[in-house]
Amino acid sequence: MRRLFLALSLFAILLPATAQSGKPWFFAVLADPQFGMYAKDKNFTQETANLEFAIANLNRLHPRFVVICGDLVNRTGDPAEIAEYKRVLQKLDPSIPIYNVVGNHDIGNIPTPKTLDGYHTAFGPDYYTFSAGDIFGIVLDSNLIRAPQGDPEAARQQAAWLEKTLASAKSNSKQQIVVFQHIPYFIHDPNEADGYFDIPLSVRRRYLNLLEQAGVKYVFAGHYHRNAIGEDGPLTEVVTGAVGMPLGGSLSGFRIVTVEGRQFKPIWYCFGGIPNQVDPQTPPPTPCPQ
């Protein structure tokens, strides 16, 4: 785990029209708003306050897009938590695209056809793609990777879709493929032992090989409720702390990923350290606990 300065030299990218002059642009990664977690589903007052504060700052900073890496709510299928999350999210400037990622709390630790259907009704597909400039984003349902036994057919369909999607994306050399999911493949080390916060070794290596063969350099994830970074050869996994309830001495916040030429600079900002503007020439504020 590193401190605030997660300034990574990321992959080459052809800049979008707004940045072709060399002007940097950026996107935001949030994780685990998890409405209901603070009060154990008795209320979601704190989660509302946290996400509203984050959105107010994102409206001011105006990222190119926002990805929320899972655990949108705390209790699977809870209608009040889902409604409040969606209500607060509507406060985001509609010109900023937002992409939801499904988490284990959204569909259960072992997803079933029923919980998947509930998620689809509330939020849309659990895996899909999007584009921004020459970024080709792949959003995955990591719960089906980690625990496919509740709906093996859905897991099989996602795996087949992923292979086909990666093969197609790899054929376009101008595209830079970036993966977003909830559960990270690993926290610090690709060979680390199985735990609650990672993908089991029994399938981890197969998926890492698949992504790396397609040229994927970066995976963004959440689930850990604190920040971490790990590398597996050419692939870097960036785990983002919670915008909701943090764990392990971290603080609530979000990540800004600045794109400058061929460089990506992902930086974590706790709520007390959010900058007035994103300026690559200005040093980040005092580091926040990760």
C-alpha positions in Angstrom: 0.0 0.0 0.0 1.3 3.4 -0.9 0.6 6.8 0.5 -1.1 9.7 -1.4 1.4 9.8 -4.2 0.0 7.1 -6.4 1.5 8.8 -9.4 1.8 5.9 -11.8 3.2 6.0 -15.3 0.3 4.4 -17.0 -0.3 3.3 -20.5 0.0 5.3 -23.7 -3.3 6.9 -24.9 -4.3 9.0 -27.8 -6.0 12.0 -26.2 -9.6 12.9 -26.9 -10.5 16.0 -28.9 -10.6 18.2 -25.8 -7.0 17.2 -24.9 -5.3 16.9 -28.2 -3.5 20.2 -27.6 -1.7 18.6 -24.7 -4.1 19.8 -22.0 -4.5 17.2 -19.3 -7.8 15.6 -18.6 -8.9 13.3 -15.8 -11.5 10.9 -14.6 -12.6 9.9 -11.1 -12.9 6.5 -9.4 -15.0 6.0 -6.3 -15.7 2.8 -4.4 -18.0 1.4 -1.7 -20.6 4.1 -1.0 -22.4 1.2 0.6 -25.5 2.9 1.8 -26.4 1.5 5.2 -23.0 0.3 6.4 -22.3 2.9 9.0 -25.5 2.2 11.0 -25.9 -1.5 10.1 -28.9 -0.8 7.8 -30.8 1.2 10.4 -30.3 4.3 8.4 -27.9 5.7 5.7 -27.5 9.3 7.0 -23.7 9.2 6.9 -23.5 7.6 3.5 -25.8 10.3 2.1 -23.6 13.0 3.6 -20.4 11.4 2.2 -21.7 10.9 -1.3 -23.3 14.3 -1.5 -20.0 15.9 -0.5 -18.1 13.8 -3.1 -20.6 14.7 -5.8 -20.4 18.4 -4.9 -16.6 18.3 -5.4 -16.9 16.3 -8.6 -19.3 18.8 -10.0 -16.7 21.5 -9.3 -13.7 19.5 -10.6 -15.7 18.1 -13.5 -13.9 14.8 -14.4 -14.4 13.4 -17.9 -16.3 10.5 -16.4 -16.9 8.8 -13.0 -16.7 5.1 -12.2 -18.1 3.7 -8.9 -16.4 0.4 -8.1 -19.2 -1.5 -6.4 -21.1 -2.0 -3.2 -23.5 0.7 -4.0 -25.6 -0.4 -1.1 -25.0 -2.5 2.0 -28.0 -4.8 2.1 -28.7 -6.7 -1.1 -31.9 -5.6 -2.8 -32.8 -3.1 -0.1 -35.3 -0.7 -1.8 -34.7 2.2 0.5 -30.9 2.1 0.2 -31.1 1.7 -3.5 -33.5 4.6 -3.9 -31.4 6.9 -1.7 -28.2 6.0 -3.6 -29.9 6.8 -6.9 -31.4 10.0 -5.5 -28.0 11.3 -4.4 -26.4 10.2 -7.7 -28.8 12.4 -9.6 -27.1 15.4 -8.2 -24.0 14.7 -10.4 -23.8 17.1 -13.3 -25.6 15.2 -16.1 -22.8 16.1 -18.6 -20.5 13.8 -16.6 -21.1 10.1 -17.5 -21.2 7.8 -14.6 -20.6 4.0 -14.6 -21.8 1.7 -11.8 -19.9 -1.4 -11.0 -21.7 -4.3 -9.2 -20.4 -5.3 -5.8 -20.9 -8.3 -3.5 -23.3 -6.4 -1.3 -25.3 -5.5 -4.3 -26.0 -9.1 -5.4 -24.8 -11.2 -2.5 -21.5 -13.0 -1.8 -22.9 -15.8 -3.9 -24.9 -14.2 -6.7 -28.1 -16.0 -7.8 -30.5 -15.4 -10.7 -32.8 -13.6 -8.4 -30.2 -11.2 -7.0 -28.8 -10.6 -10.5 -32.3 -9.8 -11.9 -32.8 -7.4 -9.0 -29.6 -5.6 -9.8 -30.4 -5.4 -13.5 -33.8 -3.9 -12.7 -32.3 -1.3 -10.3 -29.0 -0.4 -12.1 -28.7 -2.1 -15.5 -26.2 -4.7 -16.7 -23.6 -6.1 -14.4 -21.0 -6.2 -17.1 -20.5 -4.0 -20.1 -18.1 -1.6 -21.9 -17.8 2.1 -22.4 -15.5 4.4 -24.3 -13.9 7.8 -23.5 -11.4 9.1 -26.0 -9.2 6.1 -26.7 -9.9 4.5 -23.3 -11.9 1.3 -23.8 -13.4 0.6 -20.4 -14.5 -3.0 -19.5 -16.8 -3.2 -16.4 -16.9 -6.7 -14.9 -19.0 -8.6 -12.4 -16.2 -9.8 -10.1 -18.7 -11.6 -7.9 -19.4 -14.1 -10.7 -15.6 -14.6 -11.0 -15.2 -15.2 -7.3 -18.3 -17.2 -6.6 -19.9 -18.6 -9.7 -21.8 -21.5 -8.0 -25.0 -19.6 -7.4 -25.5 -18.9 -11.2 -23.0 -21.0 -13.2 -24.6 -20.1 -16.5 -24.3 -16.3 -15.8 -20.7 -16.8 -14.9 -20.1 -18.8 -18.1 -21.7 -16.2 -20.2 -19.6 -13.4 -18.7 -16.4 -15.3 -19.2 -17.2 -16.0 -22.8 -18.2 -12.4 -23.4 -15.0 -11.2 -21.8 -12.8 -13.3 -24.0 -14.6 -12.1 -27.1 -14.6 -8.5 -26.0 -10.8 -8.6 -25.2 -10.0 -10.2 -28.5 -12.0 -7.5 -30.4 -10.5 -4.6 -28.3 -6.9 -5.9 -28.8 -7.3 -5.7 -32.5 -7.6 -1.9 -32.3 -4.1 -0.8 -31.5 -5.3 2.8 -30.7 -7.5 1.6 -27.9 -6.2 1.3 -24.3 -8.1 -1.3 -22.4 -8.9 -0.5 -18.8 -10.8 -2.9 -16.5 -13.1 -1.8 -13.6 -14.5 -4.3 -11.1 -15.3 -4.5 -7.4 -13.2 -7.3 -6.0 -9.5 -7.0 -6.8 -7.6 -10.0 -8.1 -5.0 -9.4 -5.4 -4.2 -6.6 -2.9 -0.4 -6.4 -2.9 0.9 -9.6 -4.5 -0.5 -11.8 -7.3 0.6 -14.9 -5.4 -0.9 -13.9 -2.0 -3.1 -16.4 -0.2 -6.9 -16.4 -0.7 -8.8 -14.0 1.5 -12.1 -12.1 1.8 -10.7 -9.2 -0.2 -9.3 -10.9 -3.3 -10.2 -13.3 -6.0 -9.2 -17.0 -5.2 -6.0 -18.3 -6.6 -7.9 -21.1 -8.3 -9.2 -18.6 -10.9 -7.0 -15.5 -10.3 -4.1 -16.6 -12.5 -6.3 -17.5 -15.4 -8.0 -14.1 -15.5 -4.7 -12.2 -15.0 -3.2 -14.1 -17.9 -6.2 -13.3 -20.0 -6.1 -9.6 -19.3 -2.3 -9.4 -19.8 -2.4 -11.2 -23.1 -4.9 -8.7 -24.3 -2.6 -5.8 -23.3 -4.5 -4.7 -20.2 -2.1 -2.6 -18.1 -4.5 -1.4 -15.3 -7.3 -2.8 -13.3 -9.2 -0.5 -10.9 -11.1 -2.1 -8.0 -12.6 -1.4 -4.6 -14.0 -3.7 -1.9 -11.0 -3.2 0.4 -12.3 0.0 2.0 -8.7 1.4 2.0 -6.1 2.0 -0.7 -3.6 -0.5 -2.1 -1.6 -1.1 -5.2 0.0 -4.3 -6.6 1.7 -5.4 -9.8 1.8 -8.5 -11.8 4.3 -8.1 -14.5 3.0 -5.4 -16.9 -0.4 -5.2 -15.1 -1.0 -2.8 -12.2 -4.0 -3.1 -9.9 -5.2 0.1 -8.2 -7.5 -0.5 -5.3 -9.5 2.5 -4.2 -10.7 3.3 -0.7 -14.3 3.9 0.3 -16.3 7.0 -0.3 -18.5 5.5 2.4 -17.2 3.9 5.6 -13.4 3.3 5.6 -11.6 0.5 7.3 -8.1 -0.1 8.6 -7.3 3.5 9.6 -8.1 4.9 6.1 -10.4 7.9 5.5 -13.3 8.4 3.2 -12.5 9.9 -0.2 -12.1 9.2 -3.9 -9.4 8.9 -6.6 -8.6 11.3 -9.4 -6.8 9.8 -12.4 -5.1 12.5 -14.5 -4.2 11.8 -18.1 -1.3 13.9 -19.4 0.0 12.9 -22.8 0.9 9.3 -22.4 1.0 9.4 -18.6 -1.8 8.5 -16.1 -1.4 9.7 -12.5 -3.9 8.2 -10.1 -4.0 10.1 -6.8 -6.2 9.4 -3.7 -7.8 12.3 -2.0 -9.4 12.0 1.4 -12.3 14.4 2.0 -10.1 16.8 3.9 -7.5 16.9 1.1 -9.5 17.5 -2.1 -7.8 20.1 -4.2 -9.4 23.3 -5.5 -8.6 22.2 -9.0 -6.8 19.3 -10.6 -3.5 20.8 -11.8 -0.7 18.4 -12.7 1.8 21.2 -12.2 0.7 21.6 -8.5 2.0 19.2 -5.9 -0.8 17.2 -4.2 -1.8 18.3 -0.7 -0.6 16.7 2.5 -1.0 12.9 2.2 -4.1 11.4 3.7 -4.2 8.1 5.6 -4.6 5.3 3.0 
